Structure formats: structure tokens, C-alpha cells
Amino acid sequence: MKSDKKKDALLSMIRLGKPMTLGEQARLVMFLATPAILAQLTTTMMQYIDASMVGSMGAEASASIGLMETTMWLLGSICSATAAGFYVQVSHQLGSNDPARARSTLRQGIMSVLVVSALLGLVSLAVSPFLPTWLGGNSHITPTASAYFAIVATALPIFQFSIFGAGMLRSSGNMVVPSVMSVVMMSLDVVFNFFLIFPTRPVELFGTQIMMPGMGLGVVGAAIGTVSAELVAASITMYILCFRSKELSLRIDTGRFLPTWGVVKRALHISLPMGLQQTIMCSAYVMTTIIIAPLGTFAIAANSFGIIIESLCYMPGYGIADAATTLVGQSMGAGRHELMKRFAWLSVGLGVTVMAVMGVVMYVGAPTAMAMMTPAEEVRRLGVEVLRIEAFAEPMFAAAIVSYGVFVGAAKTLVPSIMNLISIWGVRISLAAMLAPSMGLRGVWIAMCIELCFRGLIFLVKLKFWNIQTSCKYYGKDQ
């Protein structure tokens, strides 16, 4: 395709040390960011569809999933950090024109992420009967919440390879396949959920009423549908990565899958700060759930729906951050330090612009979005209020998201991780704990809005005074 050829030509300019104009840099950012944004949006739409299907069964069904949401974020974040330790290395190695070494890292990464995700899944499965009660759920929702989480825990290696495969392809500059697989996954999720969640029922099709078969599994059906869709997408992604990729196909040469200390050491240098940060940050999200749980079923459901709808605004930021990670990583591998910083600021500027627009859309469209999620009036009203509070934080949230992606691409994750932790625990959790008793769910989201603005500000300051030469020298010693 013409756009792919242009993108590959621009990426080759980084690797070959050719000068790039500002226009060429901006076009490359857009070439990589656009499919990544679409991938993130389709993933979010899958969550939106899941939630709206379950929401049609009432507030308790929604609360069952909402109660487990933050813990599932924790598991996903650990998987993401584990994968990043390997695909960031691959982006550096491809940037330095060393695809053979990149394939070696890929092989060792496959075995490493399999072991980590399997262990994590077993631990999660073991605690699944008790976790909903620990999180403060009432007896009406804990059985279904436990069953939902147990299914997700069992399938954790599937989710891990979906993240790993997509990250590896993006590191090579292939943003299209992960995007297409996100659409495939979303489409399959809708189909599976349609038959798994609801019982056999009459449906009008082209003016004729027919009996639509269904299994009526409810919340459990939503979990099985999501896992099944993810399995198909992950399998195709890994096949394309390992057998069809121009630079990373494992058919090009042979090598060992057993990890070596050198590769693991570099992976830990990247992944450990990210993993610890995500663990502690998601622990903060779990703490937020504990703060919200006593506010009642309506508050839990409204918070869950609000998070899903808000993610339609911030997921484009994560797509742009993925592009920034690739561009900064390949520029670093090629030793082009000034180009790194230009890509960083272009990416941040694009992220802030896109998410500012999305914030306006969220403020205006909040009533419609909540109406599509649930028929419960109290849940709708609360959801609209908190979404309109959060809309004001979106531009600075973008600054934090994309800046963090820049530092991940440069393999500088320790200080940014500490900044994230200070922000969420020092600002969000403390404010939420103070405001929730008097202001309810609104107080929790006000605390979130203030914290995201603070986080964006400190990341912009960090990026402004970032010493790229020192960062590159430090990483070089790790080689």
C-alpha cells in the first residue's frame, strides 16, 4: 500500500542517518499514530459494548464487572510491562540496523512472557474466590464477580501474547496489523457476547420475528466472549509476527528460546520500574474501588461506566504514545539524539490536541453515552456528572500519557514511574479519601481531575529538562 511504502521510507531515513525535515517527521508521527489510535479506540469500543450488553441486565450485573475492573487493570499492566522489556529492545536493535539481534530478543521474549503470565494467572485464579469480598463487594454481586475474574485469570497468557505480539509489530513500524486485529477482536466479541450473555429470545430481523438462540450466561458469558475473541486475535497476531514479518520472522534464521542473562537484564531495566509503578498505581485504583464500594451499587456502576466512556477520550493518547515509543526507540538505536527530542515534542503536541477535542466531545455527549450504557436513571445521572468533571483534565492527561511513552522508548522508566506514583498516591488517593465521605462519587472524580492535571504538568517539566545525551550513554552501558 502507498502509505505503508511512505512510512517504511521515512523509517529507513532514521536508521540510515539521513536528515529529516520537520514536515517529514510530522508525517511519520501521523503515519504511526493513526492506526495506533484506531487500535486503542476499537479496544475501548469492545469494553463499551461489553459493558452496555451487561448493563442491559441491570445495575448489579454491571457492578459485578466494575468491582473487578481495577484488579484486571493491574494484571494487564504487569503483562504490558513484561512485554515492553523486550519490544523496546527490539525497537533499539532495529533502529541500529541489527535485525538478527532483534529476532534473538523476540525468541527469548516469547519464553519469558509465557512463564510470567502463566505464574500470574495461577496466582490470580487462586485468589479469585476471595477477591470480590476483599474489595468490599456485597453478597449480591460477589459470586458473579468471582466467576468473571476466574475466567480472565485462566486466560491471562492469551492476553499476554496479544500485548506482546502487537508491541513487537509496532516496534518494527507495523501499526496496521495490531489495528486490524483490534477491529477483529471487537467484532468477534460482539458476536460471541450476543450468543453467550443473553438467553434464547425473539428478535425482529428485516420485519420478521425469529427466535435467536442464546446461552443466557450473563456476566460469565461476557468473560467467555472476551477471552474467545482475544484468543483468535492473539493467535493471528503471533502468526504474522513469527512467520510473516519482514524483519522479525523466525523463519529467517534459527536461535535459542531459552533467555540469556544479557537480554533479561536489559528487559528488567525497562520492565521492573514499569511493573512496580503499574502494580502500585493499580493498587491505588483498587484503593479507589474500596473508597467507592461503600457508596453503593449505583456508585460502583456509574464509576465503571464512566471509566469506560472516558477511555474513549484518553485511548487516542495511548495510541500516540505507542507511536512515540517506536519513533524514540528507533531514533535512539540509530544514535540520533536531537531527532528523538523532536519526535517527543511532536507526539506530545498531537496528543494534547486530540485529547482536548475529545474532552469537549465527552462533555457534550456524556448524557447520550450514559443512556446507551444503562437504563438505570440514578446511574446515568451520576455518570454524566463525573464525566463532565473529568473532561477538563483530558489535555494534561494527554501530556502525561505521551510523555511516558517517550521515556519508555528511551528505556528511561525509573524516574517517570516514580513521578506517576507520587502523583496518584500523594494527590489522587489522599484527595479522594477526604472528599468521598461528603461529596460521594463526585468527590472521587474531582480528586482524579486535579491529579491528572498535576501529573501532566510535572511530565511536561521533566520532558523540557530531559538530558538526552546522558540517557543514551546510560543505556549504551547496558548493551
Secondary structure, 3 states (H helix, E strand, C coil): CHHHHHHHHHHHHHHCCCCCCHHHHHHHHHHHHHHHHHHHHHHHHHHHHHHHHHHCCCHHHHHHHHHHHHHHHHHHHHHHHHHHHHHHHHHHHHHCCCHHHHHHHHHHHHHHHHHHHHHHHHHHHHHCCCHHHHCCCCCCCHHHHHHHHHHHHHCHHHHHHHHHHHHHHHHCCCCHHHHHHHHHHHHHHHHHHHHHCCEEEEEEECCEEEEEEEECCCHHHHHHHHHHHHHHHHHHHHHHHHHHCCCCCCCCCCCCCCCCHHHHHHHHHHHHHHHHHHHHHHHHHHHHHHHHHHHCHHHHHHHHHHHHHHHHHHHHHHHHHHHHHHHHHHHHHCCCHHHHHHHHHHHHHHHHHHHHHHHHHHHHHHHHHHHHHCCCHHHHHHHHHHHHHHHHHHHHHHHHHHHHHHHHHCCCCHHHHHHHHHHHHHHHHHHHHHHHHHHCHHHHHHHHHHHHHHHHHHHHHHHHCCCHHHHHHHHHHHC
